[in-house]
Amino acid sequence: MSSEHAAKRGLENISQWISRHLRLQVNAEKSGTGRVWERKFLGFILTVALLISASSQAIARFKDQVRSKWDARQSVSSEQLRDAWRDYQRGWWAYYGRAEERRSITDLSGWIRRHIRKCFWQRWHNASGRKAALARLGIPPSRRDLAHSNRGAWRMARHAVLQEALNNRVLKRHGFITPSDLAG
């Protein structure tokens, strides 16, 4: 008998005992056995080095929230976007900030900032709105021709001029925080 088969059979016996003696219902989809770094518990996993880390499913849900919160099609002001993001980010960090292995979380900061820049690029609507916004952010006239670009917003969010206009310091000063800001 293989060890995998024996483990499965042992789990079935335990499930039957819990059902019969404790009169509790066992959810087979949520219950299971495996190596400690392969199992998640309340959104956390233990790494091979036995450090607490956020699970890949928790990171995936966080990424989905970033995409939805920085969707430029929302009919809310920039301040409302920022406040909603800040509230979500602080709550999420209050829970997952307890992780000992934070690299998977803090590595997302650049990606999050790129989503913020993409959102603002789209909210500036057209070339004249983008030129005006870049002027307000202190970009010299010779470098504002970027406003006429026909590249997509995601590519433009990585452009050097937009990163200069909405650099990390500017974003942080206006309250657009990321996990690395909260970790530091």
N, C-alpha and C positions, 0 to 999 in steps of 0.2 A: 504494500500500500504506500503510495507517495505521501510526502509530508503535506502537500497541498490538499490532497484528498482527506487526510487525517484531520487537518485543521478545519476543513469544511464540515466534516462529520462531527467534530467536537463542538463547533458553533451551533449546529442543528440540535445537539443534545442539550446544550445550555439554553437555547431558545425554548425548547420544549419544557425544560424544567422551570424556567421563569414564567412561562405561560400557565403551566399546571399549578405550581405551588404559590407563586406570587400573584397570579391572576392579572398579569400585565401583558399588554399586547406588544410584541416585538416587531419593529419595522426592519425587515431584512435589507432594504435598500440603504438604510442609514447605519445598520450594524455591520460589523465586519472585522476581519483580522488582517494583519499585515505589519510590515516594518513600521517603526514609529515615525520615520521621516516620509512615509507614504500615506499616512493617515492625517486628516485634519480634525481639529477640535475647536469649535467656536471661532472659525476663521483663521486659526493659527496652525502652524505645523512645526515640528522639530526638524532641524536640518540634520545631516549626517554627523556634524560636529556637535549635535545636541544643543543648538541655539534656537530660541524661539523666533519664528519668522512669520510674516503674513502668508497665507496660503495663496496659491496661484489663482484660485477661484475668487478670493477676496480682491486681489490685484485686478483681475478681469472686470469685476463689478465696479471697482473704483474707476477704471479706464472708461467704462460705459457712462458713468456719472460725469466724468470730465467732458466727454463728447456731448452729452445732453445739456450740461450746464453752460457750455461755451458754444452753443448753437446760435448763430447770429440771427436766426429767423424769429427769435423770441421778441415779443413787443414789450420790452421792459427797458428802463434806462440803464446806462452803464453803471451807475451807482447801485441799482437794484441787482444787477448781475454780480457785481463785486460783493455785495453784502450776502447774497445767497451763496456764493462760492465760499466766502470766508466762514460763514456759519457751518456749511457742510464740511469744509476742510478741517476746521478746528474740532468738530465732533468726530470726524473720522480719525484724526490724529490722536485725540484723547483716548480712543480705543486701541488703534494699531501702533501708536507711538511706544507702547510697552514692549514691542518686539526688540529682541537683542540684535538680530540680524536685520539691519535697516536698508541695506544696499538696494534691494529690489524696490523699495519705496522711494528712497531719495533719488535714485537714478531716473525716476519719472519727472523730476522737476523741470528739466529742459523741454521735455515733451509737452508738459502742461503749459509752460510759457509759450510754446509755439502755438498751441490751441488758442491761448488768449490773444496773441498777435493776429492769428487768422480771423478770429471773431471780430476784432476791431477793423481789420482790413475790409471785411465784408460789410460791416456797419457803416463804413465811410462811403459806401454805395458806388460812386463813379469817380472819374479822374479829377474833376474839380473838387469834390469832397475830400478825396485823398490828398490832393495838393494842399488844401487848406489845413487839413489835420497835420500833415508833415510840417507845414510852416509853423503851426502852433507848438509843435514838439521840437522846434529849433533846427530843422534840417535846412541847409542853405539852398537857394533856388536852383543852383546847378545840379543838385542831386535829387530834385523832386520829380524829374522826368519818369521816374519809376512808377508814378501814378498812372501812366498810360499803358502799363504792361498788360498783356493779354494772358499772362500765366495765371494759373489757378491760385486761390487764396492760400492753400497749404504750402505751395512752393514759395509764394511771396512772403509767408511768415518766417521763412528761413533766410530771406534776403538781408544782406549786410546793412542796408539803409534802414529797413524796418526794425532790425535788431538794435540799431543805434538809436532810433527814435523811441522805441519801447524797450529799452535795455532793462536788465534785471533790477538795477537800482531804482529806475523810474517806476517799474511795476510794483516793487516792494513799497516805495514811498506812497503810492496811491492805494495800497492795501491789497494788492493782488498777490497773495501768499501761496507758497508751494510747500511740500513736505520738507525740503531742505532748509527753508526759512524757519520752520517750526522745530526742526531737529537741532539747529545751531544755537 
